[in-house]
Amino acid sequence: MEKMIMDERVREVVAGDVKLKEAVRKFERRVILEELHRNNEDKEKVARLLGISLSSLYRKLTDMSSEPQEAMAFDTSRNN
């Protein structure tokens, strides 16, 4: 079941004419936002779970915040 959900999310990210770099960026954003939501915004825990440093997580969040708002849209209803 988990694999089917992940496959669907990958298809959503790469739908249409998307370059690999853009697809990876979208997928990374989605994973980070979902983990933050799932872990009550505990950035230290999320960084540890994702296997990145806390400073890397903050850098990624800063980069994400400079993206257009429509790119930041996140449907939290998918987390259950």
NORTA-V443244 format. One record per pair of residues at least 24 apart in sequence whose C-alpha atoms are under 7 Angstrom apart, sorted by the first residue. I is the first residue (numbers start at 1). GAP is how many residues later the second one is. If there is no record, write none. Layout:
i gap
I GAP
I GAP
This chain:
none
